Amino acid sequence: MNNEEFQKLVLEQFQTINNRLGNIETRQDEIYQVVRAIEHSNNVGKAELDDHNIRLAKNEGTLKKIAKVIDEELNKASNL
């Protein structure tokens, strides 16, 4: 094998490696996008859970107030 043939063979190998790297970069970008989508979904889920917890706490407070009023009214009625 002469020098020119060797150089041609090396260039072909570099082109093959370059194509593979391009495919790897593309795949890596796809994986990154999937991870970002999962992260976003988790953040949305956490925000929704926080919203439900806030609503539940408000409802709990309202029910406690109602229960207190009912207890007061029952105590008044039993004292009559």
Backbone as a printed PyTorch tensor [residue, N CA C, xyz], in Angstrom:
tensor([[[  0.8540,  -1.1600,   0.0000],
         [  0.0000,   0.0000,   0.0000],
         [  0.9070,   1.2310,   0.0000]],

        [[  0.6400,   2.0740,  -0.9540],
         [  1.4650,   3.2830,  -1.0170],
         [  0.8590,   4.3880,  -0.1600]],

        [[  1.5410,   5.4920,  -0.0710],
         [  1.1470,   6.5970,   0.7880],
         [ -0.2040,   7.1810,   0.3770]],

        [[ -0.4440,   7.3120,  -0.9050],
         [ -1.7060,   7.8880,  -1.3880],
         [ -2.8820,   6.9860,  -1.0490]],

        [[ -2.7150,   5.6910,  -1.1980],
         [ -3.7790,   4.7410,  -0.8540],
         [ -4.0570,   4.7800,   0.6580]],

        [[ -2.9890,   4.8580,   1.4210],
         [ -3.1360,   4.9310,   2.8750],
         [ -3.9010,   6.1890,   3.2930]],

        [[ -3.5350,   7.3210,   2.6890],
         [ -4.2170,   8.5690,   3.0130],
         [ -5.6930,   8.4990,   2.6310]],

        [[ -5.9960,   7.9000,   1.4930],
         [ -7.3750,   7.7580,   1.0530],
         [ -8.1600,   6.8800,   2.0310]],

        [[ -7.5510,   5.7870,   2.4610],
         [ -8.1890,   4.8850,   3.4180],
         [ -8.4510,   5.5910,   4.7570]],

        [[ -7.4760,   6.3580,   5.2180],
         [ -7.6290,   7.1010,   6.4680],
         [ -8.7450,   8.1280,   6.3360]],

        [[ -8.8070,   8.8400,   5.2240],
         [ -9.8820,   9.8260,   5.0140],
         [-11.2530,   9.1540,   5.0030]],

        [[-11.3470,   7.9830,   4.3920],
         [-12.6240,   7.2580,   4.3790],
         [-13.0390,   6.8750,   5.8020]],

        [[-12.0600,   6.4500,   6.5930],
         [-12.3550,   6.0800,   7.9740],
         [-12.8070,   7.3070,   8.7800]],

        [[-12.1480,   8.4300,   8.5600],
         [-12.5490,   9.6630,   9.2430],
         [-13.9680,  10.0740,   8.8550]],

        [[-14.3180,   9.9080,   7.5830],
         [-15.6690,  10.2490,   7.1490],
         [-16.6960,   9.3330,   7.8120]],

        [[-16.3570,   8.0490,   7.9370],
         [-17.2530,   7.1060,   8.6060],
         [-17.4210,   7.4950,  10.0800]],

        [[-16.3160,   7.8200,  10.7320],
         [-16.3640,   8.2390,  12.1380],
         [-17.1660,   9.5260,  12.2780]],

        [[-16.9510,  10.4550,  11.3640],
         [-17.6780,  11.7270,  11.4010],
         [-19.1820,  11.4960,  11.2740]],

        [[-19.5880,  10.5900,  10.3590],
         [-21.0220,  10.2760,  10.2080],
         [-21.5810,   9.6630,  11.4850]],

        [[-20.7990,   8.7860,  12.1090],
         [-21.2530,   8.1510,  13.3500],
         [-21.3970,   9.1900,  14.4600]],

        [[-20.4590,  10.1040,  14.5300],
         [-20.5480,  11.1620,  15.5330],
         [-21.7840,  12.0330,  15.3100]],

        [[-22.0650,  12.2880,  14.0510],
         [-23.2780,  13.0570,  13.7280],
         [-24.5220,  12.3340,  14.2010]],

        [[-24.5620,  11.0140,  14.0040],
         [-25.7060,  10.2180,  14.4670],
         [-25.7910,  10.2160,  15.9920]],

        [[-24.6470,  10.1290,  16.6410],
         [-24.6220,  10.1510,  18.1080],
         [-25.1080,  11.4960,  18.6220]],

        [[-24.6660,  12.5820,  18.0070],
         [-25.1130,  13.9170,  18.4320],
         [-26.6160,  14.0770,  18.2470]],

        [[-27.1220,  13.5660,  17.1290],
         [-28.5660,  13.6360,  16.8830],
         [-29.3240,  12.8580,  17.9450]],

        [[-28.8530,  11.6600,  18.2390],
         [-29.5090,  10.8230,  19.2580],
         [-29.4240,  11.4890,  20.6300]],

        [[-28.2820,  12.0700,  20.9240],
         [-28.1070,  12.7520,  22.1950],
         [-29.0750,  13.9340,  22.3140]],

        [[-29.2650,  14.6720,  21.2460],
         [-30.2280,  15.7810,  21.2400],
         [-31.6530,  15.2710,  21.4710]],

        [[-31.9850,  14.1280,  20.8550],
         [-33.3160,  13.5560,  21.0440],
         [-33.5230,  13.1450,  22.5010]],

        [[-32.5170,  12.5090,  23.0770],
         [-32.6070,  12.0870,  24.4750],
         [-32.7450,  13.3090,  25.3840]],

        [[-31.9890,  14.3450,  25.0920],
         [-32.0610,  15.5800,  25.8820],
         [-33.4710,  16.1550,  25.8350]],

        [[-34.0740,  16.1780,  24.6620],
         [-35.4280,  16.7060,  24.5250],
         [-36.4290,  15.8700,  25.3200]],

        [[-36.2600,  14.5540,  25.3150],
         [-37.1490,  13.6730,  26.0800],
         [-36.9960,  13.9500,  27.5750]],

        [[-35.7480,  14.0860,  28.0230],
         [-35.4980,  14.3690,  29.4450],
         [-36.1210,  15.7030,  29.8350]],

        [[-35.9720,  16.7080,  28.9880],
         [-36.5660,  18.0200,  29.2770],
         [-38.0950,  17.9180,  29.3440]],

        [[-38.6880,  17.1240,  28.4410],
         [-40.1470,  16.9520,  28.4570],
         [-40.5880,  16.2580,  29.7400]],

        [[-39.8410,  15.2630,  30.1820],
         [-40.1620,  14.5660,  31.4350],
         [-40.0330,  15.5250,  32.6130]],

        [[-38.9740,  16.3170,  32.6070],
         [-38.7700,  17.2950,  33.6740],
         [-39.9320,  18.3000,  33.7250]],

        [[-40.3510,  18.7590,  32.5620],
         [-41.4740,  19.7050,  32.4930],
         [-42.7470,  19.0450,  33.0260]],

        [[-42.9680,  17.8130,  32.6180],
         [-44.1500,  17.0820,  33.0740],
         [-44.1370,  16.9340,  34.5950]],

        [[-42.9720,  16.6340,  35.1570],
         [-42.8530,  16.5220,  36.6140],
         [-43.1520,  17.8480,  37.2950]],

        [[-42.6540,  18.9330,  36.7280],
         [-42.9030,  20.2580,  37.3060],
         [-44.3880,  20.6040,  37.2610]],

        [[-45.0320,  20.2780,  36.1550],
         [-46.4700,  20.5330,  36.0350],
         [-47.2230,  19.6890,  37.0590]],

        [[-46.8260,  18.4330,  37.1940],
         [-47.4720,  17.5520,  38.1670],
         [-47.3150,  18.0660,  39.5860]],

        [[-46.1200,  18.5490,  39.9160],
         [-45.8860,  19.1070,  41.2540],
         [-46.7420,  20.3530,  41.4830]],

        [[-46.8310,  21.1980,  40.4780],
         [-47.6370,  22.4140,  40.6020],
         [-49.1120,  22.0600,  40.8040]],

        [[-49.5950,  21.0720,  40.0740],
         [-50.9860,  20.6510,  40.2330],
         [-51.2180,  20.0670,  41.6260]],

        [[-50.2540,  19.2890,  42.1110],
         [-50.3680,  18.7210,  43.4520],
         [-50.3870,  19.8260,  44.5060]],

        [[-49.5170,  20.8210,  44.3390],
         [-49.5190,  21.9610,  45.2590],
         [-50.8720,  22.6670,  45.2480]],

        [[-51.4330,  22.8540,  44.0560],
         [-52.7400,  23.5030,  43.9360],
         [-53.8140,  22.7010,  44.6630]],

        [[-53.7790,  21.3760,  44.5040],
         [-54.7610,  20.5220,  45.1900],
         [-54.5830,  20.6090,  46.7080]],

        [[-53.3370,  20.6410,  47.1570],
         [-53.0830,  20.7410,  48.5970],
         [-53.6070,  22.0660,  49.1590]],

        [[-53.4340,  23.1420,  48.4060],
         [-53.9400,  24.4430,  48.8450],
         [-55.4680,  24.4110,  48.9250]],

        [[-56.0910,  23.8610,  47.8960],
         [-57.5540,  23.7760,  47.9020],
         [-58.0570,  22.9090,  49.0580]],

        [[-57.3560,  21.8110,  49.2900],
         [-57.7430,  20.9220,  50.3820],
         [-57.6080,  21.6270,  51.7260]],

        [[-56.5440,  22.3790,  51.9110],
         [-56.3450,  23.1170,  53.1660],
         [-57.4450,  24.1630,  53.3490]],

        [[-57.8240,  24.8580,  52.2730],
         [-58.9030,  25.8460,  52.3680],
         [-60.2180,  25.1730,  52.7390]],

        [[-60.5020,  24.0440,  52.1090],
         [-61.7410,  23.3140,  52.4150],
         [-61.7310,  22.8070,  53.8530]],

        [[-60.5720,  22.3570,  54.3010],
         [-60.4450,  21.8880,  55.6760],
         [-60.7220,  23.0300,  56.6530]],

        [[-60.1690,  24.1910,  56.3600],
         [-60.4210,  25.3600,  57.2100],
         [-61.8890,  25.7350,  57.2380]],

        [[-62.5240,  25.7040,  56.0800],
         [-63.9530,  26.0260,  55.9920],
         [-64.7740,  25.0260,  56.7980]],

        [[-64.4560,  23.7390,  56.6600],
         [-65.2030,  22.7160,  57.4000],
         [-64.9960,  22.8440,  58.9020]],

        [[-63.7970,  23.2130,  59.3250],
         [-63.5550,  23.4150,  60.7530],
         [-64.3800,  24.5760,  61.2840]],

        [[-64.4820,  25.6520,  60.5080],
         [-65.3040,  26.7950,  60.9140],
         [-66.7750,  26.3910,  61.0120]],

        [[-67.2420,  25.6360,  60.0350],
         [-68.6390,  25.1750,  60.0440],
         [-68.8800,  24.2890,  61.2590]],

        [[-67.9390,  23.3740,  61.5230],
         [-68.0850,  22.4800,  62.6760],
         [-68.1160,  23.2740,  63.9790]],

        [[-67.3030,  24.3120,  64.0700],
         [-67.2800,  25.1470,  65.2740],
         [-68.6210,  25.8480,  65.4730]],

        [[-69.1700,  26.3960,  64.3880],
         [-70.4670,  27.0650,  64.4750],
         [-71.5450,  26.0740,  64.8790]],

        [[-71.5260,  24.8910,  64.3100],
         [-72.5300,  23.8660,  64.6490],
         [-72.3980,  23.4760,  66.1120]],

        [[-71.1760,  23.2650,  66.5810],
         [-70.9680,  22.9260,  67.9900],
         [-71.4920,  24.0280,  68.9010]],

        [[-71.2240,  25.2750,  68.5630],
         [-71.7040,  26.3980,  69.3670],
         [-73.2310,  26.4300,  69.4020]],

        [[-73.8440,  26.1990,  68.2580],
         [-75.3080,  26.2080,  68.1890],
         [-75.8940,  25.0300,  68.9810]],

        [[-75.2480,  23.8830,  68.9160],
         [-75.7370,  22.7220,  69.6810],
         [-75.5930,  22.9660,  71.1760]],

        [[-74.5000,  23.5980,  71.5570],
         [-74.3210,  23.9160,  72.9800],
         [-75.3820,  24.9110,  73.4630]],

        [[-75.6970,  25.9040,  72.6340],
         [-76.7420,  26.8550,  72.9760],
         [-78.0830,  26.1520,  73.1280]],

        [[-78.3520,  25.2560,  72.1880],
         [-79.6500,  24.5440,  72.2020],
         [-79.7410,  23.6250,  73.4170]],

        [[-78.6390,  23.0130,  73.8050],
         [-78.6780,  22.0920,  74.9460],
         [-78.7760,  22.8390,  76.2670]],

        [[-78.3800,  24.0990,  76.2760],
         [-78.4750,  24.8950,  77.4970],
         [-79.8700,  25.4520,  77.7330]],

        [[-80.7490,  25.3450,  76.7720],
         [-82.1100,  25.8830,  76.9100],
         [-82.9830,  25.0200,  77.7370]]])
